């Protein structure tokens, strides 16, 4: 299959300058683990100086919004909590709208458990109404067995996001998509609903939060099957950066193609 050519480290048609809202992934796009990707801070500062709306949107549901805010501020990037969008928060909004008053078994970190509780969701271990799976870096065999038991009983199955891996300084580590593969092998179940990128649920959540139309919004990220697929499916300009998970080989083989490709956000600075 021959893929169409995309722009590389350039934007000759000036499409980026027409965008009012820049939606930025975190892991693999702005930083890797505890290290800023070269030029990331300068990129965000330039966007703000140009009067653009900047929000971060991450599928990584292992941390709360407040934890992300503290992490970014500690590293020199002040950001409003309202400008931090996560698949966890989008899932909370989905549950309030579609499963009000339902109790939830949450396979997730203590941070996410606390965020769900603070949002008024009832966490139930033994007799929940539905199951939610997230990127659980504290996963234990006991809880994995429990979630499989609930799913065999036929409970609704919601996932915060589909990512197979999470990029780190030391290479990728298994994310919730890999946990789903294990769950499916045991129970035959896949999530009934996935909220995070590239699904419609997180796009609706994003557009409600910013109030800026999709035609004036650009998604910048390092994953073809989440970040870029979200843009392609839902009418956002899409920019792939090669600083994280997806590389040139994956790009060449992918049916999902971004509008623009840059080595990193640093190379985007002259074009914004």
ABEGO torsion letter per residue (X at the ends): XBBBBBBBGBBAAGAAAABABBBBBABGAABBEABBBBGAAAAAAAAAAAGBBBBBBBABAABBAAAAAAAAAAAGBBBBAAABBBAAAAAAAAAAAABBGBBBBBBBBAAAAAAAAAAGBBBBAABBABBBBBBBAABBAAAAAAAAAAAAAGBBBBBABABABBBBAAEBBBBAAAAAAAAAAAAGBBBABBABOABAAAAAAAAAAAGBBAAABBBBBABAAAAAAAAAAAGBBBBBBAABABBAAAAAABABBBABBBABAAAAAAAX
